[in-house]
Amino acid sequence: ILMKNVSFIIPNYNAESTVSKTVESILKQRYKGKFEIIVIDDKSTDKSVKVLSKFKKYKNFRLIKNEKNIGLASSLNKAIKLSKYDVLAIVWCDFVLVGEDWLNKMTEKFSSDNKIACVMSNLILPKEVWKKYDFWSKVNTIEEYDRSVKNKIFGKLTLFNKKLMKEFGMYDSKTFRTAGEDTDLRLKLIKRGYKIQLADTEIIHMHGFYKLSLINQLFKKALPLAEASGVAFRRHLFLNN
């Protein structure tokens, strides 16, 4: 079987406590194909860049530093343009891949049907992780935690066909600067008849280690996400028409 070469893209912003765990979980992958890791830092104000410098010894690792903060969607698009391979694995800076066979399972699912535009991985929030969160992080993620405890599937778009993404204009950075870009892209793909499949894989969400205050939880996370998701669903409201 010809293994797909994969470009991992990690958008980073102030994730000094989690991003090294993300990179390490990728480097542990037992994969016969080639893969590169691109971390794009959106002008972090913490020690993220210093933390990431230890990975420069790996030939397949690249750190791109934005000169100014341009937002999540624009950062993703910039990294996609700089990526070498035709399959993209977009992994948030507070995600940890579960198991050394994660990429094998994802690419196997991706290769099973040429109408597959994207493969999802199940996003989980284990009890031992959630228990370490601060109070407001627990409040903000209670639904996600409850879903994980009850073993309800929640697929996170992770592995993408780069050619199709470019064809669809990649992420809409004009409308979605910090949230909602995933939902918009997913609906675009479905609208054009492409398949999105779920692989038998898991990603741990380390979200709560950001230790955001209530104000930041509301105004920097919850409200922008709700607003952006609303825009995406209104845009694609007549999906089946």
Backbone as CSV, one residue per row, in Angstrom:
resi,resn,N_x,N_y,N_z,CA_x,CA_y,CA_z,C_x,C_y,C_z
1,ILE,0.851,-1.196,0.000,0.000,0.000,0.000,0.886,1.245,0.000
2,LEU,0.611,2.174,-0.912,1.363,3.424,-0.978,0.894,4.342,0.150
3,MET,1.808,4.694,1.045,1.451,5.542,2.184,1.372,7.001,1.733
4,LYS,0.378,7.693,2.230,0.223,9.116,1.929,1.252,9.923,2.728
5,ASN,1.856,10.901,2.081,2.712,11.836,2.807,1.831,12.930,3.413
6,VAL,2.091,13.282,4.638,1.166,14.145,5.387,1.873,15.383,5.945
7,SER,1.226,16.528,5.802,1.697,17.777,6.431,0.833,18.071,7.649
8,PHE,1.427,17.973,8.839,0.720,18.372,10.055,0.830,19.886,10.203
9,ILE,-0.292,20.521,10.492,-0.299,21.967,10.737,-0.876,22.220,12.127
10,ILE,-0.093,22.906,12.953,-0.526,23.242,14.315,-0.552,24.758,14.452
11,PRO,-1.741,25.374,14.519,-1.796,26.818,14.771,-1.607,27.055,16.270
12,ASN,-0.636,27.864,16.631,-0.344,28.072,18.052,-0.576,29.521,18.467
13,TYR,-1.227,29.676,19.626,-1.329,31.002,20.237,-1.403,30.830,21.749
14,ASN,-0.343,31.246,22.424,-0.276,31.215,23.893,-0.593,29.839,24.487
15,ALA,-0.003,28.806,23.912,-0.261,27.444,24.399,1.008,26.790,24.929
16,GLU,1.788,27.569,25.693,3.071,27.053,26.183,2.909,25.802,27.048
17,SER,1.748,25.638,27.688,1.554,24.489,28.587,1.085,23.228,27.861
18,THR,0.679,23.348,26.598,0.131,22.181,25.897,0.811,21.861,24.566
19,VAL,1.351,22.852,23.869,1.779,22.637,22.480,2.910,21.618,22.346
20,SER,3.795,21.520,23.339,4.875,20.525,23.233,4.306,19.107,23.313
21,LYS,3.230,18.928,24.101,2.564,17.618,24.177,1.958,17.260,22.821
22,THR,1.439,18.279,22.125,0.865,18.071,20.795,1.938,17.582,19.827
23,VAL,3.044,18.297,19.775,4.141,17.940,18.859,4.697,16.559,19.191
24,GLU,4.893,16.279,20.480,5.442,14.980,20.901,4.546,13.826,20.479
25,SER,3.218,14.019,20.558,2.282,12.943,20.166,2.354,12.660,18.667
26,ILE,2.741,13.667,17.878,2.910,13.483,16.429,4.239,12.776,16.150
27,LEU,5.292,13.202,16.811,6.612,12.599,16.607,6.645,11.118,16.996
28,LYS,5.745,10.706,17.871,5.686,9.305,18.316,5.003,8.381,17.298
29,GLN,4.416,8.949,16.254,3.677,8.137,15.292,4.586,7.137,14.568
30,ARG,4.145,5.891,14.523,4.842,4.852,13.766,4.236,4.827,12.369
31,TYR,4.856,5.532,11.477,4.274,5.748,10.150,5.341,5.546,9.082
32,LYS,5.028,4.734,8.070,6.017,4.412,7.038,6.107,5.484,5.955
33,GLY,5.070,6.290,5.837,5.114,7.399,4.892,5.882,8.568,5.500
34,LYS,6.033,9.642,4.738,6.709,10.834,5.245,5.682,11.776,5.881
35,PHE,6.121,12.507,6.888,5.272,13.587,7.397,6.140,14.739,7.882
36,GLU,5.593,15.940,7.756,6.249,17.138,8.272,5.343,17.770,9.317
37,ILE,5.938,18.549,10.201,5.171,19.262,11.231,5.443,20.749,11.070
38,ILE,4.385,21.491,10.816,4.499,22.946,10.712,3.715,23.570,11.868
39,VAL,4.420,24.264,12.753,3.735,25.030,13.801,3.762,26.487,13.371
40,ILE,2.581,27.099,13.293,2.521,28.516,12.940,2.083,29.295,14.175
41,ASP,2.983,30.120,14.675,2.713,30.880,15.896,2.176,32.264,15.545
42,ASP,1.001,32.577,16.111,0.325,33.827,15.777,0.659,34.932,16.780
43,LYS,1.951,35.225,16.874,2.456,36.297,17.749,2.049,36.065,19.218
44,SER,2.414,34.875,19.726,2.118,34.548,21.129,2.827,35.518,22.067
45,THR,2.207,35.756,23.217,2.790,36.647,24.217,3.342,35.860,25.408
46,ASP,3.215,34.530,25.363,3.766,33.693,26.438,5.103,33.094,25.987
47,LYS,5.499,31.961,26.548,6.800,31.352,26.228,6.686,30.237,25.176
48,SER,5.605,30.248,24.402,5.376,29.205,23.392,6.563,28.994,22.469
49,VAL,7.077,30.083,21.898,8.167,29.988,20.917,9.408,29.366,21.551
50,LYS,9.689,29.740,22.785,10.840,29.177,23.503,10.636,27.676,23.736
51,VAL,9.434,27.299,24.141,9.094,25.893,24.378,9.263,25.073,23.094
52,LEU,8.853,25.662,21.959,8.900,24.958,20.672,10.311,24.852,20.087
53,SER,11.221,25.680,20.554,12.573,25.703,19.983,13.296,24.364,20.137
54,LYS,12.905,23.568,21.129,13.578,22.273,21.354,13.319,21.277,20.230
55,PHE,12.289,21.530,19.411,11.960,20.609,18.321,12.696,20.929,17.018
56,LYS,13.456,22.005,17.012,14.159,22.410,15.783,15.193,21.388,15.324
57,LYS,15.580,20.494,16.220,16.559,19.447,15.864,15.964,18.410,14.914
58,TYR,14.644,18.366,14.823,13.990,17.415,13.911,13.897,18.021,12.506
59,LYS,14.377,17.292,11.517,14.412,17.795,10.138,13.028,18.039,9.567
60,ASN,12.027,17.301,10.059,10.669,17.446,9.527,9.823,18.440,10.331
61,PHE,10.484,19.251,11.184,9.771,20.243,12.004,10.095,21.657,11.530
62,ARG,9.043,22.486,11.399,9.223,23.891,11.029,8.392,24.786,11.934
63,LEU,8.986,25.861,12.400,8.259,26.852,13.198,8.181,28.145,12.403
64,ILE,6.952,28.577,12.139,6.733,29.828,11.409,6.175,30.848,12.408
65,LYS,6.817,32.015,12.471,6.383,33.038,13.428,5.768,34.229,12.689
66,ASN,4.486,34.460,12.920,3.836,35.625,12.320,4.392,36.905,12.952
67,GLU,4.625,37.907,12.118,5.160,39.183,12.626,4.111,39.967,13.399
68,LYS,2.842,39.709,13.077,1.732,40.302,13.836,0.623,39.271,13.952
69,ASN,-0.295,39.480,14.884,-1.402,38.547,15.083,-2.399,38.686,13.932
70,ILE,-2.603,37.605,13.175,-3.491,37.666,11.992,-4.749,36.818,12.148
71,GLY,-4.862,36.083,13.266,-6.052,35.277,13.496,-5.873,33.828,13.049
72,LEU,-6.745,32.973,13.540,-6.636,31.532,13.305,-6.777,31.149,11.831
73,ALA,-7.848,31.599,11.185,-8.115,31.204,9.797,-6.985,31.640,8.859
74,SER,-6.513,32.864,9.004,-5.422,33.366,8.154,-4.120,32.611,8.410
75,SER,-3.877,32.270,9.675,-2.675,31.502,10.019,-2.717,30.118,9.375
76,LEU,-3.882,29.488,9.434,-4.048,28.166,8.818,-3.794,28.236,7.316
77,ASN,-4.385,29.229,6.663,-4.212,29.375,5.206,-2.751,29.601,4.836
78,LYS,-2.068,30.395,5.637,-0.647,30.675,5.389,0.169,29.379,5.482
79,ALA,-0.090,28.584,6.506,0.644,27.327,6.689,0.320,26.312,5.601
80,ILE,-0.937,26.270,5.181,-1.345,25.347,4.107,-0.561,25.651,2.834
81,LYS,-0.416,26.932,2.509,0.324,27.338,1.300,1.800,26.944,1.379
82,LEU,2.331,26.878,2.588,3.747,26.544,2.776,3.991,25.038,2.951
83,SER,2.917,24.267,3.036,3.052,22.826,3.265,3.506,22.094,2.008
84,LYS,4.218,20.971,2.202,4.802,20.222,1.082,3.886,19.138,0.521
85,TYR,3.056,18.540,1.374,2.354,17.320,0.973,0.878,17.533,0.657
86,ASP,0.281,16.520,-0.001,-1.092,16.635,-0.518,-2.173,16.311,0.509
87,VAL,-1.771,15.724,1.637,-2.727,15.439,2.708,-2.350,16.289,3.914
88,LEU,-3.345,16.979,4.474,-3.117,17.872,5.615,-3.731,17.283,6.875
89,ALA,-2.985,17.342,7.966,-3.530,16.981,9.280,-3.499,18.243,10.128
90,ILE,-4.658,18.813,10.348,-4.733,20.070,11.108,-5.090,19.746,12.558
91,VAL,-4.156,20.049,13.434,-4.265,19.656,14.838,-4.091,20.898,15.713
92,TRP,-5.071,21.187,16.559,-5.000,22.372,17.427,-3.861,22.222,18.440
93,CYS,-3.396,23.351,18.979,-2.235,23.371,19.872,-2.537,22.849,21.277
94,ASP,-3.773,22.429,21.525,-4.095,21.806,22.824,-4.684,20.412,22.616
95,PHE,-4.331,19.789,21.475,-4.758,18.425,21.168,-3.580,17.462,21.335
96,VAL,-3.869,16.251,21.791,-2.864,15.198,21.878,-3.398,13.961,21.166
97,LEU,-2.665,13.460,20.182,-3.080,12.264,19.448,-2.946,11.047,20.354
98,VAL,-3.954,10.173,20.335,-3.942,8.985,21.193,-3.408,7.783,20.414
99,GLY,-2.286,7.244,20.868,-1.718,6.047,20.261,-0.725,6.332,19.145
100,GLU,0.222,5.425,18.975,1.265,5.588,17.958,0.784,5.186,16.569
101,ASP,-0.438,4.600,16.508,-0.996,4.135,15.231,-2.052,5.101,14.690
102,TRP,-2.192,6.248,15.334,-3.233,7.219,14.983,-3.186,7.596,13.500
103,LEU,-2.009,7.960,12.998,-1.895,8.422,11.611,-2.140,7.289,10.618
104,ASN,-1.704,6.070,10.949,-1.975,4.919,10.077,-3.471,4.714,9.886
105,LYS,-4.213,4.768,10.987,-5.676,4.563,10.927,-6.362,5.685,10.161
106,MET,-5.881,6.905,10.357,-6.489,8.058,9.682,-6.275,7.989,8.163
107,THR,-5.055,7.691,7.735,-4.758,7.653,6.298,-5.407,6.437,5.629
108,GLU,-5.550,5.360,6.388,-6.231,4.166,5.868,-7.689,4.498,5.535
109,LYS,-8.337,5.201,6.440,-9.726,5.622,6.207,-9.794,6.608,5.045
110,PHE,-8.850,7.533,4.995,-8.800,8.555,3.945,-8.676,7.925,2.557
111,SER,-7.900,6.839,2.462,-7.628,6.200,1.172,-8.714,5.218,0.745
112,SER,-9.703,4.977,1.598,-10.704,3.937,1.323,-11.745,4.333,0.279
113,ASP,-11.852,5.634,-0.046,-12.865,6.110,-0.998,-12.398,7.460,-1.546
114,ASN,-12.347,7.575,-2.886,-11.845,8.836,-3.470,-12.819,10.002,-3.340
115,LYS,-14.003,9.739,-2.805,-14.961,10.831,-2.556,-14.822,11.402,-1.143
116,ILE,-13.877,10.847,-0.379,-13.648,11.347,0.979,-12.771,12.604,0.911
117,ALA,-13.306,13.696,1.407,-12.565,14.962,1.407,-11.886,15.199,2.744
118,CYS,-12.428,14.571,3.773,-11.924,14.827,5.117,-12.222,13.642,6.028
119,VAL,-11.297,13.380,6.952,-11.501,12.324,7.947,-11.474,12.964,9.333
120,MET,-12.449,12.554,10.150,-12.553,13.074,11.516,-11.950,12.094,12.518
121,SER,-11.513,12.642,13.644,-11.056,11.840,14.775,-11.943,12.202,15.961
122,ASN,-12.222,11.237,16.814,-13.104,11.496,17.949,-12.396,12.332,19.017
123,LEU,-13.006,13.462,19.361,-12.435,14.378,20.350,-12.935,13.993,21.740
124,ILE,-12.002,13.711,22.638,-12.393,13.262,23.979,-11.787,14.162,25.061
125,LEU,-12.439,14.149,26.208,-11.971,14.924,27.358,-12.001,13.990,28.571
126,PRO,-10.901,13.265,28.829,-10.876,12.281,29.920,-11.060,12.917,31.290
127,LYS,-11.596,12.131,32.218,-11.859,12.611,33.572,-10.593,13.138,34.243
128,GLU,-9.463,12.414,34.070,-8.228,12.819,34.748,-7.695,14.154,34.231
129,VAL,-8.042,14.488,32.982,-7.659,15.788,32.420,-8.609,16.867,32.925
130,TRP,-9.912,16.592,32.832,-10.941,17.563,33.210,-10.821,17.960,34.692
131,LYS,-10.466,16.996,35.549,-10.356,17.254,36.989,-9.276,18.294,37.310
132,LYS,-8.289,18.431,36.428,-7.191,19.383,36.657,-7.526,20.795,36.181
133,TYR,-8.655,20.953,35.489,-9.050,22.268,34.980,-9.379,23.225,36.120
134,ASP,-9.237,24.518,35.855,-9.717,25.496,36.828,-11.252,25.584,36.718
135,PHE,-11.864,26.335,37.628,-13.325,26.348,37.731,-14.013,26.756,36.428
136,TRP,-13.595,27.899,35.853,-14.292,28.406,34.665,-14.049,27.534,33.433
137,SER,-12.890,26.879,33.378,-12.642,25.942,32.282,-13.589,24.746,32.382
138,LYS,-13.848,24.314,33.618,-14.801,23.210,33.824,-16.204,23.622,33.390
139,VAL,-16.587,24.832,33.755,-17.913,25.344,33.358,-18.030,25.385,31.831
140,ASN,-16.990,25.859,31.182,-16.999,26.042,29.733,-16.978,24.720,28.968
141,THR,-16.470,23.649,29.597,-16.309,22.376,28.880,-17.163,21.244,29.445
142,ILE,-18.131,21.578,30.284,-18.941,20.535,30.931,-19.680,19.667,29.905
143,GLU,-20.165,20.288,28.831,-20.879,19.515,27.800,-19.932,18.533,27.103
144,GLU,-18.732,19.009,26.791,-17.720,18.164,26.140,-17.310,17.011,27.061
145,TYR,-17.136,17.311,28.342,-16.768,16.289,29.321,-17.881,15.248,29.459
146,ASP,-19.111,15.701,29.553,-20.263,14.816,29.683,-20.367,13.869,28.487
147,ARG,-20.113,14.409,27.307,-20.149,13.605,26.076,-19.070,12.521,26.097
148,SER,-17.890,12.880,26.584,-16.774,11.925,26.653,-17.056,10.811,27.661
149,VAL,-17.596,11.186,28.814,-17.913,10.217,29.866,-18.941,9.196,29.367
150,LYS,-19.893,9.688,28.586,-20.963,8.814,28.072,-20.592,8.143,26.743
151,ASN,-19.326,8.307,26.339,-18.814,7.698,25.098,-19.606,8.096,23.850
152,LYS,-20.061,9.341,23.830,-20.747,9.840,22.638,-19.710,10.338,21.648
153,ILE,-19.888,9.958,20.400,-18.918,10.330,19.365,-19.020,11.817,19.030
154,PHE,-17.863,12.499,18.991,-17.817,13.867,18.477,-16.615,13.962,17.550
155,GLY,-16.890,13.940,16.254,-15.816,13.945,15.266,-15.261,15.340,15.024
156,LYS,-13.943,15.455,15.126,-13.256,16.713,14.834,-12.561,16.588,13.482
157,LEU,-12.866,17.499,12.553,-12.226,17.478,11.241,-10.710,17.547,11.421
158,THR,-10.002,16.571,10.865,-8.560,16.528,11.125,-7.718,16.306,9.875
159,LEU,-8.068,15.302,9.065,-7.260,14.974,7.883,-7.973,15.468,6.627
160,PHE,-7.273,16.267,5.813,-7.903,16.933,4.670,-7.192,16.655,3.352
161,ASN,-7.961,16.677,2.285,-7.427,16.658,0.920,-7.045,18.102,0.571
162,LYS,-5.746,18.378,0.456,-5.288,19.759,0.244,-5.791,20.346,-1.072
163,LYS,-5.814,19.522,-2.108,-6.264,19.995,-3.421,-7.701,20.520,-3.342
164,LEU,-8.570,19.773,-2.651,-9.962,20.200,-2.507,-10.072,21.458,-1.665
165,MET,-9.269,21.547,-0.609,-9.305,22.739,0.237,-8.947,23.984,-0.561
166,LYS,-7.924,23.870,-1.387,-7.515,25.013,-2.210,-8.604,25.357,-3.225
167,GLU,-9.240,24.324,-3.742,-10.326,24.515,-4.720,-11.482,25.307,-4.111
168,PHE,-11.741,25.067,-2.824,-12.851,25.739,-2.136,-12.431,27.041,-1.461
169,GLY,-11.207,27.485,-1.725,-10.759,28.748,-1.149,-10.236,28.650,0.261
170,MET,-9.971,27.418,0.712,-9.444,27.173,2.059,-10.361,27.774,3.137
171,TYR,-9.769,28.298,4.230,-10.601,28.842,5.312,-11.005,30.277,4.984
172,ASP,-12.239,30.607,5.304,-12.759,31.951,5.041,-12.280,32.891,6.152
173,SER,-11.128,33.509,5.925,-10.515,34.359,6.962,-11.185,35.722,7.080
174,LYS,-11.957,36.113,6.069,-12.654,37.406,6.144,-13.842,37.336,7.100
175,THR,-14.547,36.200,7.067,-15.735,36.038,7.912,-15.387,35.461,9.275
176,PHE,-14.456,34.496,9.300,-14.145,33.769,10.531,-12.690,34.006,10.917
177,ARG,-12.472,34.916,11.852,-11.087,35.226,12.241,-10.571,34.289,13.329
178,THR,-11.422,34.013,14.324,-10.950,33.221,15.463,-11.753,31.950,15.733
179,ALA,-12.896,31.761,15.066,-13.724,30.576,15.334,-14.726,30.379,14.196
180,GLY,-15.252,29.150,14.091,-16.313,28.857,13.121,-15.839,28.437,11.746
181,GLU,-14.519,28.550,11.492,-13.989,28.235,10.159,-14.161,26.752,9.823
182,ASP,-14.106,25.882,10.840,-14.271,24.443,10.651,-15.671,24.083,10.177
183,THR,-16.664,24.672,10.847,-18.061,24.397,10.500,-18.355,24.844,9.077
184,ASP,-17.881,26.023,8.720,-18.090,26.560,7.371,-17.475,25.637,6.318
185,LEU,-16.258,25.174,6.557,-15.578,24.295,5.599,-16.300,22.953,5.474
186,ARG,-16.717,22.398,6.603,-17.428,21.113,6.587,-18.708,21.197,5.755
187,LEU,-19.451,22.269,5.942,-20.706,22.430,5.203,-20.462,22.656,3.713
188,LYS,-19.383,23.340,3.368,-19.010,23.535,1.960,-18.757,22.185,1.283
189,LEU,-18.009,21.326,1.973,-17.654,20.015,1.418,-18.888,19.143,1.215
190,ILE,-19.756,19.117,2.222,-20.981,18.306,2.135,-21.869,18.817,1.009
191,LYS,-21.968,20.136,0.905,-22.807,20.769,-0.116,-22.394,20.349,-1.526
192,ARG,-21.098,20.135,-1.731,-20.589,19.747,-3.049,-20.518,18.240,-3.244
193,GLY,-21.098,17.490,-2.320,-21.223,16.045,-2.510,-20.054,15.206,-2.042
194,TYR,-19.112,15.805,-1.316,-17.979,15.028,-0.821,-18.314,14.393,0.529
195,LYS,-17.602,13.328,0.831,-17.846,12.586,2.070,-16.887,13.019,3.175
196,ILE,-17.413,12.995,4.394,-16.591,13.209,5.584,-16.777,11.964,6.446
197,GLN,-15.677,11.266,6.722,-15.744,9.998,7.445,-15.085,10.103,8.818
198,LEU,-15.528,9.247,9.716,-14.955,9.185,11.063,-14.070,7.952,11.171
199,ALA,-12.815,8.143,11.575,-11.900,7.014,11.780,-11.988,6.546,13.229
200,ASP,-11.529,5.344,13.474,-11.525,4.777,14.822,-10.277,5.275,15.568
201,THR,-10.234,6.581,15.790,-9.097,7.218,16.457,-9.602,8.242,17.459
202,GLU,-8.718,8.661,18.352,-9.103,9.642,19.371,-8.047,10.728,19.535
203,ILE,-8.535,11.909,19.892,-7.678,13.041,20.248,-8.119,13.521,21.624
204,ILE,-7.149,13.734,22.511,-7.458,14.301,23.832,-7.413,15.820,23.734
205,HIS,-8.438,16.467,24.293,-8.494,17.929,24.301,-7.979,18.440,25.644
206,MET,-6.861,19.178,25.614,-6.230,19.673,26.841,-6.685,21.097,27.198
207,HIS,-7.741,21.572,26.583,-8.233,22.954,26.651,-8.011,23.691,27.975
208,GLY,-8.389,23.088,29.069,-8.445,23.803,30.347,-7.130,24.309,30.878
209,PHE,-6.015,23.846,30.321,-4.727,24.284,30.836,-4.366,25.702,30.411
210,TYR,-5.247,26.326,29.607,-5.056,27.738,29.289,-5.312,28.607,30.519
211,LYS,-6.118,28.107,31.452,-6.477,28.833,32.676,-6.982,30.253,32.379
212,LEU,-7.977,30.335,31.531,-8.559,31.631,31.188,-9.499,32.099,32.296
213,SER,-9.588,33.398,32.478,-10.538,33.960,33.440,-11.949,33.850,32.859
214,LEU,-12.947,34.096,33.674,-14.335,34.044,33.202,-14.544,35.002,32.035
215,ILE,-14.033,36.225,32.158,-14.196,37.221,31.092,-13.603,36.722,29.780
216,ASN,-12.386,36.169,29.858,-11.742,35.654,28.653,-12.447,34.425,28.100
217,GLN,-12.955,33.576,28.998,-13.708,32.402,28.547,-14.911,32.848,27.720
218,LEU,-15.603,33.863,28.224,-16.817,34.331,27.559,-16.519,35.101,26.275
219,PHE,-15.654,36.099,26.380,-15.469,37.026,25.265,-14.439,36.583,24.230
220,LYS,-13.482,35.728,24.627,-12.468,35.283,23.677,-12.735,33.889,23.134
221,LYS,-13.597,33.117,23.828,-13.857,31.742,23.407,-15.334,31.516,23.082
222,ALA,-16.177,31.545,24.106,-17.566,31.129,23.960,-18.380,32.002,22.996
223,LEU,-18.331,33.322,23.181,-19.143,34.204,22.337,-18.703,34.214,20.868
224,PRO,-17.388,34.355,20.565,-16.969,34.303,19.154,-17.339,32.983,18.485
225,LEU,-17.237,31.868,19.233,-17.569,30.559,18.668,-19.048,30.461,18.344
226,ALA,-19.899,30.918,19.276,-21.341,30.871,19.060,-21.745,31.753,17.879
227,GLU,-21.172,32.945,17.818,-21.489,33.884,16.731,-21.048,33.322,15.376
228,ALA,-19.835,32.806,15.318,-19.291,32.279,14.057,-20.059,31.059,13.579
229,SER,-20.433,30.177,14.505,-21.204,28.990,14.129,-22.562,29.388,13.573
230,GLY,-23.152,30.426,14.179,-24.435,30.930,13.683,-24.324,31.453,12.267
231,VAL,-23.252,32.188,11.978,-23.013,32.718,10.628,-22.871,31.570,9.628
232,ALA,-22.090,30.549,10.002,-21.852,29.404,9.109,-23.145,28.670,8.800
233,PHE,-23.969,28.436,9.811,-25.216,27.710,9.572,-26.217,28.534,8.770
234,ARG,-26.231,29.850,8.984,-27.125,30.700,8.181,-26.686,30.698,6.719
235,ARG,-25.374,30.725,6.508,-24.828,30.723,5.149,-25.222,29.450,4.403
236,HIS,-25.239,28.317,5.096,-25.485,27.028,4.462,-26.851,26.466,4.855
237,LEU,-27.785,27.333,5.200,-29.087,26.909,5.719,-29.812,25.989,4.747
238,PHE,-29.729,26.292,3.465,-30.449,25.491,2.472,-29.521,24.440,1.879
239,LEU,-28.852,23.730,2.766,-27.828,22.763,2.403,-28.346,21.687,1.465
240,ASN,-29.552,21.214,1.721,-30.072,20.083,0.950,-30.932,20.499,-0.242
241,ASN,-31.001,21.794,-0.484,-31.834,22.270,-1.602,-31.058,22.246,-2.923
